[in-house]
C-alpha cells in the first residue's frame, strides 16, 4: 500500500500544518509585542504623570523649632560716638587771620587753633577805655566838690540840699565809672576771643574755615570753625526693645563686633541706661563704654552689640525667615504627613534678630517651611527638598 504522507495530498496537508503553526507563532509574538508596547507606554505615561505632578509641586525646605540654651544673646545695632565731642565757634566778629591745626591733628587743652582779626572790636575797646578815663576824671572832680561842700556845710555856709546834691552827683559819677570799667572788661574778653583755643585734649576731626573768611560770633549766625573729639574713650549707644528692657541693667556684659575688624571682639559693659522707654520707639537707651587708647575704632563707626542676657527657662526658637505676616496675624507654614501645607498662627515672644522666640502655636516636631512664598496657602501640595549641604571648614 502507498503511505498517505508520501502522496501529494499528504505533503500539502503537512505543509499547511507548518504554515498554520508559523502563523500562530507570529500572531502570538505580535500580540505579545503589542501588549508589551501598550504596557510600556502606560508605565511611561504614568511615570511622566508622576514626574509632572512632582515637578509642578512647590519645593520647600523645612526646619524644626530649636530649644533655647541656658542664656540668651541679643544682637542690636550700635552707634559709636567720641567720649567728648564739641564744635568750636567764634565768640567775636572779624576775619580769620591764621589757623594752626588741621584735621587729624592732636591738640591739648588751651592750645591755639586759630586767630581772628577784629578791627571793629579793637576800636570799640579803645573807645571804651577813653570813656572809662573820662568817667574817672569826672568822678575825681565830683568827689573833690563833694568834700568841699561837706566842709562848707559844717560851717553852715551852704544849705543841706546843695550839699546832698553834690554827694548824689559824686555817687552817680562813681556808678558811671564802674559801668565804663565793666564795658572795658567786656571788650577785653571779646579781644581774648580772637584766640581760638582747644577746649579739651583731643583730635581735630573737621576744619570749616580758611584765612580771610568772614567770622560771625555765635552758633546761630556763625559757621563751625573746628570740630574736636576725644577718641581715647568711646561711647556706644544701643536701643534695647521693650521686651528686654527689664533684663538690661548697669553692668550687663556685651561684645562689640566691627566689620572692619573681622574675627575680633571688644568686651564692654553697660554703664548706664535711660531708665525710661522712648514713647515713640518703645526702646530703652543703653550706654556702653570702650577703652580706645590704641585708637583702633573710629567715632561714627557701625557696630553690632551682642548682649549676654541672663539665663531663663527654655523656649522654642525659629529662624526669622520662617514668618508670614498675614491679616490673620503672625503665621508659619508647616508640612503635614500628607505633604500638604498647614498654616499655623503663633504667638511671638522676644526677637533675637536672626531668630525669634515662639510662645505658642507649634510644637517641636512641626516641620516649618523656610522662606515661604507669599502665595502659599492651606492644603497646597509641596515637595520637601533636602537641606543644602554645609560646606566643611577645610573645603574638602
Secondary structure, 3 states (H helix, E strand, C coil): CCCHHHCHHHHHHHHHHHHHHHHHHHHHHHHHHHHHHHHHHHHHHHHHHHHHHHHHCEEECEECCEECCCCEEEEEEEEEEEEEEEEECCCCCEEEEEECCCCCCEECCCCEEEEEECHHHHHHHHHHHHHHHHHHHHHHHHHHHHHHHHHHHHCCCCCHHHHHHHHHHHHHHHHHHHHHHHHHHHHHHHHHCCEEECCCCEEEEEECCCCCCEECCCCCCCCCCEEEEEEEEEEEEEEEEHHHHCCCCCCCEEEEECCCCCCCEEEEEEEEEEEEECCCCCEEEEEEEEECCCCCCCCCCEEEEEEEECCCCCCEEEEHHHCEEECCEEEEEEECCCCEEEEEECEEEEECCCEEEEEECCCCCCEEECCCCCCCCCCCEEEECCCCCCCCCCCC
